[in-house]
Amino acid sequence: HPKGDPVPLPEPLEKTTHAVLQVQRPVSPGPKRFSVNVLNGSDGMKISVTVRSIDTIGKLQQKVLKLRPELGCGNLAYNGKPVQPHKKLSELQVKPGAMFVTYQKCHGG
């Protein structure tokens, strides 16, 4: 409103001496689906899997097993580090097109 003109207030605020208005962000539509790749460290086979940011590494492993049961998707590494099954992709800041690598722990020497 131009300077000097009173601003009309909604009825609940007419007799109020102080009020706080808070800007709210628009509600996001929820986690989007995107693809990541899983590289079999043993034979170099690459599998593309559709995931959501709220999925865990365990869920990613289950999806790989469903697509390729012969892989027996055990341990996964992301950015050169092992990832735990309970970690969410969003916690690891996984982006579309990310590459995970399967690996096996060697016991003994």
C-alpha positions, 0 to 999 in steps of 0.5 A: 500500500502507498505510504500513509494508507492503513493496511487492512488486517484480516479479522483475527489480527484486528485487535492484535498488538504484535504478530509474526508472519512466517514464510513457508516453503512450498511442500516438495512433491517427495523423493524423485526416482533416479538411476544409479549404476552398480559395477560388479567388481569381479567381471566388470558387468554394469547394472542400472537400478532405479532408486529414490533418495530415501532408499537405503543401501540395503534396498539397493542391494535387494533391487540388484539381487532381484535384477541379477540373482547370480551376482549375490550382491554383497558389499558395496562401495561408493566413492571408494569407501564401503557403505553400510546397508542401513545408510540412506542414499540421501545421507551419502549424497548420491546423485543420478548416475552414481556408480557403486562397486561390488566387492568381496572381503578377502579373509586370510593372507 
